[in-house]
Amino acid sequence: MSTPPRQIGYLELLRENVSFRRLWTGTVVSLFGDWFNTIALYSLILSLSGSEFALGAVFITKMLPWALASPIAGILADRFNRRRLMIISDLLRAVVVLGFLVVDEPSEVMLIYVLTAAQVVLGSVFQPAKSASVPNIVKREHLVTANTIMAATWSVLLAIGAAAGGFAVEYLGLKAVFIMDSLTYLVSAWFIYRTVIPQFTYVSSGESLVRTAHREVMDGLRHIKRFPAIRRMATTKAVWAMGGGALVFLLALLGESLNPEAASVSIGILFAARGVGTGVGPVAVRSWFKDERLWPPVIGTCIILTGAGYIAAGWMAAVYTASFLVAIPVMLAHTAGGANWVFSTVLLQQRVVDQYRGRVFATEWLLVMGMESISIFVASLILEMGLLSLVQVVLVFGCVSMLSGVLWLIGVVPAEKRDRREGRIPES
C-alpha cells in the first residue's frame, strides 16, 4: 500500500507559488463582489415582483444559460489561452453588471433576467478555464491543498460577502452594491493578467470554431464515456444537485419568511451560514481523510448529510422564527457539501489529461447546472401552485438529497473499488 504524499501547507503554497497566489487573489476579489451582487439580485426581484416563481427564475437564469453555454466554453478553454479567456470574461462582466443600475420598475424585471444570463454565460467561460488551469500551475501532490484553498475561499467570501451584502443592500442601497461588483471584476482581471499559466498547445485542424464545435464537444463527451472513472467524478455534483439545487433556492425564501421586515439581512445570515459550512468542510476532510481511496464513500455520505441538515433546518423554521437558529443546521449541511465538492474536483483533475480538461469540466458544469435548474424549477412551481408549504418543500427535497446519496453509495463506491483493484485508477 502506497504512502499518501505529504500535503503542502496552505500558507506555504500561497507563499511559494506566485502564479497560484495571483489567481487566488483575483478569485478573492471577484467572489466578494459576486456575493454582494447575489444578495442584491434576490432582494431586487422580491421587491419588484413578490413572487416565489420569479425568484426561482433568477436562480434558473443563473444556471441554465451556464449549462447551455458550457460545451462551447469547454472548447474555448482547451483551444485558446485560458489566461486571456479569464481576463476577457472579467472585463465584459464588469460592464454587464452595471446594467442592473437602470432596473427600478416592475416593468423592467425582464432586463434582470437578460443581464443575469449575460453575466453567467461569461462566467461559464471563466470557470472551466480556471479549473483547468490549476493543475498547470501546481504540482499533482498539491492539488488537494490548492482546491481546498479555492473552495474555502469561495465559502469564506460567501459567508462574509452574503452577510455584508445583506447589510449593504439595506443601508447603502442596490446601486452601490452593483457598482462595487463591477469594480471587483476589474481588479480580478488585473491579478490574472499578472499570472503565468503554462498550457498544453491545442492542435486544431485549421477549421473555424463554428464548424468544429459540434465535433469537439462530442469528442469531449466520448472521452468521458470512454473512462468510467472520469464519468463518475464528472457526474458527482449533478447527483448532489438533484436535491441540493432546490434547497439552496429555498434558503433564500426561508430567510425572507423568517424576517420579512429585513429580508435581505435574514437571507444574508442564512447564506453566510452556508458559506461557513462549505469553508469548514474541505479543511476538515483534508485532515481526516488523507487516503483518496476513502473519498468515494465520503462523497456519498456527505450528500446524505446535506439532505439531513436541511430536514433539520426545515423543522426548526417551522418551530422557531429566528434565522440565526435555522442557520446552524444549514451550516452543518454545507459542511458536508463543501467536502463533496473538493474531493470530486480533485479526483477529476487527477484523472483527466490537459488537452481534454476544459471540455470535461465544462461538461461537469453542464450537468450540475442543468440538474440544479430542473430541481429549482420543480420546487418553485410547487410553491407557486400552492401544492405544499415552504417548509414542506424543504423537507421533500431534503429527502431527495438523502436518497441521491444512498444511490451514490450503492452504485459508485463498488465500481471505484473494483477499478482501483484492477489498476484502472492509478495510485497517487
C-alpha positions in Angstrom: 0.0 0.0 0.0 1.5 3.3 -1.1 2.0 6.1 1.4 0.0 9.2 0.7 2.3 12.1 -0.3 3.0 14.9 2.1 0.4 17.7 1.7 1.9 21.2 1.5 0.5 23.8 3.9 -2.0 26.4 2.8 0.2 29.4 3.5 3.2 27.6 2.2 1.6 27.0 -1.2 0.4 30.7 -1.4 3.8 31.9 -0.4 5.9 29.8 -2.7 3.6 29.5 -5.8 3.4 33.1 -7.2 1.1 32.1 -10.1 -1.4 30.3 -7.9 -1.3 33.2 -5.4 -2.2 35.7 -8.1 -5.0 33.5 -9.5 -6.3 33.0 -6.0 -6.2 36.8 -5.2 -8.2 37.6 -8.2 -10.7 35.0 -7.2 -11.0 36.5 -3.7 -11.8 40.0 -5.0 -14.3 38.9 -7.7 -16.1 36.5 -5.4 -16.6 39.1 -2.8 -18.4 41.3 -5.4 -20.3 38.3 -6.7 -21.9 37.6 -3.3 -22.8 41.2 -2.8 -24.4 41.1 -6.3 -26.3 37.8 -5.5 -28.0 39.1 -2.3 -28.8 42.4 -4.1 -30.4 40.5 -7.0 -32.6 38.4 -4.7 -33.7 41.5 -2.8 -34.4 43.3 -6.1 -36.5 40.6 -7.6 -38.5 40.0 -4.5 -39.2 43.8 -4.0 -40.3 44.2 -7.7 -42.3 41.0 -8.1 -43.1 39.5 -4.7 -43.2 36.1 -6.4 -41.5 32.8 -5.4 -41.6 31.7 -9.0 -39.9 35.0 -10.2 -37.1 34.4 -7.6 -36.8 30.8 -8.8 -36.5 32.1 -12.4 -33.5 34.2 -11.2 -31.8 31.1 -9.8 -32.6 29.2 -13.1 -31.3 32.1 -15.1 -28.0 31.9 -13.1 -27.7 28.2 -14.1 -29.5 27.2 -17.3 -27.6 29.6 -19.7 -24.4 28.5 -18.0 -25.3 24.9 -18.6 -26.2 25.5 -22.3 -23.0 27.6 -22.9 -20.7 25.1 -21.1 -19.9 22.8 -24.1 -18.7 25.8 -26.1 -16.9 27.2 -23.1 -15.1 23.9 -22.6 -13.8 24.1 -26.2 -12.6 27.6 -25.7 -10.8 26.6 -22.5 -9.0 23.8 -24.4 -8.4 25.6 -27.7 -7.4 29.1 -26.6 -5.2 30.7 -24.0 -7.0 30.2 -20.7 -5.4 33.2 -19.0 -6.7 35.5 -21.8 -10.2 34.0 -21.6 -10.4 34.7 -17.9 -9.3 38.3 -18.4 -11.8 38.9 -21.2 -14.6 37.3 -19.1 -13.8 39.6 -16.2 -13.7 42.8 -18.3 -17.0 42.0 -20.0 -18.7 41.1 -16.7 -17.6 44.4 -15.3 -19.6 46.1 -18.0 -22.6 43.8 -17.8 -23.3 44.2 -14.1 -23.6 48.0 -14.5 -26.8 47.4 -16.4 -28.5 46.5 -13.2 -28.3 50.1 -12.2 -31.2 51.0 -14.6 -33.6 48.4 -13.2 -36.0 50.0 -10.7 -39.5 49.3 -12.0 -41.6 46.1 -12.1 -41.9 46.5 -15.9 -38.1 46.2 -16.1 -37.9 42.8 -14.4 -37.2 41.1 -17.7 -34.0 43.1 -18.0 -32.8 41.4 -14.8 -33.0 38.0 -16.5 -31.3 39.3 -19.6 -28.4 40.8 -17.7 -28.1 37.8 -15.4 -28.0 35.5 -18.4 -25.2 37.5 -20.0 -23.2 37.6 -16.7 -23.4 33.8 -16.2 -22.6 33.0 -19.8 -19.4 34.9 -19.5 -18.8 33.2 -16.1 -19.3 29.8 -17.9 -16.1 30.6 -19.8 -14.2 31.7 -16.8 -14.9 28.7 -14.5 -13.7 25.8 -16.7 -10.7 27.9 -17.7 -9.8 28.4 -14.1 -10.4 24.8 -13.0 -8.4 23.5 -15.9 -5.5 25.9 -15.1 -5.0 24.9 -11.5 -3.2 21.6 -12.4 -1.0 23.6 -14.8 0.4 25.8 -12.0 0.5 23.5 -9.0 2.1 20.0 -8.6 -0.1 17.0 -8.6 0.6 16.3 -4.9 -0.5 19.8 -4.1 -3.9 19.7 -5.8 -5.9 18.8 -2.7 -4.3 21.8 -0.9 -4.9 24.2 -3.9 -8.6 23.1 -4.3 -9.2 23.3 -0.6 -7.9 26.8 -0.6 -10.2 27.7 -3.6 -13.2 26.0 -2.0 -12.6 27.6 1.4 -12.1 31.0 -0.3 -15.5 30.6 -2.1 -17.0 29.7 1.3 -15.4 32.4 3.3 -16.3 35.0 0.7 -19.9 33.6 0.6 -20.1 34.0 4.4 -18.6 37.5 4.5 -20.0 38.7 1.2 -23.5 37.4 1.8 -23.7 38.8 5.4 -22.1 42.1 4.4 -24.1 42.2 1.2 -27.4 41.9 3.2 -26.4 44.9 5.3 -25.0 46.8 2.3 -28.3 46.4 0.4 -30.2 47.5 3.5 -28.1 50.6 4.3 -26.1 51.5 1.1 -28.7 50.6 -1.5 -28.7 48.4 -4.5 -26.9 50.7 -6.9 -23.8 51.0 -4.7 -23.6 47.2 -4.5 -23.8 46.7 -8.3 -21.0 49.3 -8.8 -18.8 47.6 -6.2 -19.3 44.3 -8.0 -18.2 45.8 -11.3 -15.0 47.2 -9.8 -14.1 43.8 -8.3 -14.1 42.2 -11.8 -11.6 44.8 -12.9 -9.3 44.1 -10.0 -9.6 40.3 -10.7 -8.6 40.9 -14.3 -5.5 42.7 -13.2 -4.3 39.9 -11.0 -4.9 37.3 -13.7 -3.1 39.5 -16.2 0.0 39.2 -14.0 -0.3 35.4 -13.7 1.8 32.9 -15.7 -0.2 29.8 -16.7 1.5 27.2 -18.9 -0.8 25.2 -21.1 -0.9 22.2 -23.4 -0.8 23.5 -27.0 -4.0 22.7 -28.7 -3.5 21.4 -32.3 -6.6 22.2 -34.4 -7.5 21.2 -37.9 -7.4 24.9 -39.0 -11.2 24.9 -39.4 -13.3 27.6 -37.7 -14.6 27.1 -34.2 -18.2 27.3 -35.5 -17.6 24.4 -37.9 -15.7 22.2 -35.5 -17.7 23.0 -32.3 -20.1 20.0 -32.5 -17.3 17.6 -33.3 -15.1 18.8 -30.5 -18.0 18.7 -28.0 -18.7 15.1 -29.0 -15.0 14.3 -28.7 -15.0 15.5 -25.1 -18.2 13.6 -24.3 -16.7 10.4 -25.8 -13.6 10.9 -23.6 -15.9 11.0 -20.5 -17.8 7.9 -21.8 -14.7 6.0 -22.5 -13.3 6.3 -19.0 -15.9 5.3 -16.3 -13.6 6.6 -13.5 -13.8 10.1 -15.1 -17.5 9.8 -15.8 -18.3 9.0 -12.2 -16.5 12.1 -10.9 -17.9 14.3 -13.7 -21.5 13.5 -12.5 -20.9 13.7 -8.8 -22.0 17.4 -8.4 -25.1 16.7 -10.5 -26.1 13.9 -8.2 -25.8 16.4 -5.3 -27.8 18.9 -7.3 -30.9 16.7 -7.5 -31.9 17.9 -4.1 -29.2 20.5 -3.3 -30.2 22.8 -6.1 -33.7 23.4 -4.8 -32.5 23.5 -1.2 -30.2 26.5 -1.9 -33.0 28.3 -3.7 -35.4 27.6 -0.8 -32.8 29.0 1.6 -33.5 32.5 0.2 -37.2 32.0 0.7 -36.7 30.8 4.3 -34.7 33.9 5.0 -37.5 36.1 3.7 -40.1 34.2 5.7 -38.2 34.3 8.9 -37.8 38.1 8.9 -40.0 39.9 6.3 -39.2 43.3 7.7 -35.5 42.9 6.9 -35.4 40.1 4.4 -32.0 40.9 2.9 -30.4 40.7 6.3 -32.0 37.4 7.1 -31.2 36.0 3.7 -27.6 37.2 4.2 -27.4 35.4 7.5 -28.5 32.0 6.1 -26.2 32.3 3.1 -23.4 33.3 5.4 -24.0 30.0 7.4 -23.9 28.2 4.1 -20.5 29.8 3.4 -19.1 28.9 6.8 -20.1 25.3 6.3 -18.6 25.0 2.9 -15.4 26.5 4.2 -15.1 24.2 7.2 -15.9 21.0 5.3 -13.0 20.9 2.9 -10.5 21.9 5.6 -11.8 19.2 8.0 -11.9 16.3 5.5 -8.5 17.2 4.2 -7.2 16.5 7.7 -9.3 13.5 8.4 -9.2 11.6 5.0 -5.7 11.8 3.5 -6.1 8.5 1.6 -8.0 9.2 -1.5 -9.4 5.6 -1.6 -11.7 6.7 1.2 -13.1 9.7 -0.8 -15.9 8.0 -2.8 -17.8 6.7 0.3 -17.2 10.0 2.0 -18.7 11.8 -1.0 -21.9 9.7 -0.8 -22.1 10.1 2.9 -21.8 13.9 2.5 -24.6 14.1 0.0 -26.8 12.2 2.6 -25.7 14.6 5.4 -26.6 17.6 3.2 -30.2 16.4 3.0 -30.3 15.6 6.7 -29.1 19.1 7.6 -31.8 20.7 5.5 -34.5 18.5 7.0 -33.4 19.8 10.4 -33.4 23.3 9.1 -37.0 22.9 7.8 -38.2 21.6 11.1 -36.5 24.4 13.0 -38.0 27.0 10.6 -41.4 25.6 11.5 -40.8 25.8 15.2 -38.7 28.9 15.6 -38.7 32.3 13.8 -35.0 33.2 14.4 -32.8 33.0 11.4 -29.7 32.5 13.4 -31.1 29.3 14.9 -32.0 27.9 11.5 -28.5 28.9 10.3 -27.0 26.1 12.5 -28.2 23.1 10.6 -27.7 25.0 7.3 -24.1 25.4 8.2 -23.8 21.7 9.0 -25.5 20.7 5.8 -23.0 22.7 3.7 -20.0 21.5 5.7 -20.8 18.1 4.1 -21.5 19.7 0.8 -18.2 21.5 0.7 -16.2 18.3 1.3 -18.1 16.6 -1.5 -17.2 19.4 -3.9 -13.5 19.5 -3.2 -13.0 15.7 -3.3 -14.8 15.3 -6.6 -12.9 18.2 -8.2 -9.5 16.9 -7.2 -10.3 13.4 -8.4 -11.5 14.8 -11.7 -8.4 17.0 -12.2 -6.2 14.0 -11.5 -7.9 11.7 -13.9 -8.2 14.0 -17.0 -5.3 14.9 -19.3 -4.7 18.6 -20.0 -6.0 18.6 -23.6 -9.4 17.4 -22.5 -9.6 19.1 -19.2 -11.5 22.2 -20.3 -14.2 20.2 -22.1 -14.6 17.7 -19.2 -15.0 20.5 -16.6 -17.4 22.3 -18.9 -19.5 19.1 -19.2 -19.4 18.8 -15.4 -20.9 22.3 -15.2 -23.4 21.5 -17.9 -24.6 18.6 -15.8 -24.7 20.3 -12.5 -26.3 23.5 -13.7 -28.8 21.6 -15.7 -29.8 19.4 -12.8 -29.9 22.4 -10.4 -32.2 24.2 -12.9 -34.6 21.3 -13.0 -34.6 21.0 -9.3 -35.3 24.7 -8.7 -38.0 24.8 -11.4 -39.9 21.9 -9.8 -39.6 23.5 -6.3 -40.6 26.9 -7.4 -43.6 25.5 -9.4 -44.8 23.5 -6.4 -44.7 26.7 -4.3 -46.3 28.9 -7.0 -49.2 26.4 -7.4 -49.6 26.2 -3.6 -49.3 22.4 -3.6 -47.1 22.4 -0.5 -45.9 24.9 2.1 -42.3 26.3 2.1 -41.3 24.1 5.0 -42.9 21.0 3.4 -40.9 21.6 0.2 -37.7 21.9 2.1 -38.4 18.6 3.8 -39.2 16.9 0.5 -36.0 18.0 -1.2 -34.0 17.2 1.9 -35.3 13.6 1.4 -34.4 13.7 -2.3 -30.9 14.7 -1.3 -30.6 11.8 1.1 -31.9 9.3 -1.4 -29.4 10.5 -4.1 -26.6 10.0 -1.6 -27.7 6.4 -0.9 -27.9 5.7 -4.6 -24.3 7.1 -4.9 -23.1 4.7 -2.2 -24.8 1.7 -3.9 -23.8 2.5 -7.5 -20.4 4.3 -7.4 -18.5 3.0 -4.4 -18.3 -0.6 -5.5 -17.2 0.4 -9.0 -14.5 2.7 -7.6 -13.1 -0.2 -5.5 -13.2 -2.6 -8.5 -11.5 -0.2 -10.9 -8.8 0.6 -8.3 -8.2 -3.1 -7.6 -7.9 -3.8 -11.3 -5.5 -0.9 -11.9 -7.8 1.3 -13.9 -7.3 4.1 -11.4 -3.6 4.9 -10.8 -2.4 5.3 -7.2 -1.3 8.8 -6.2 
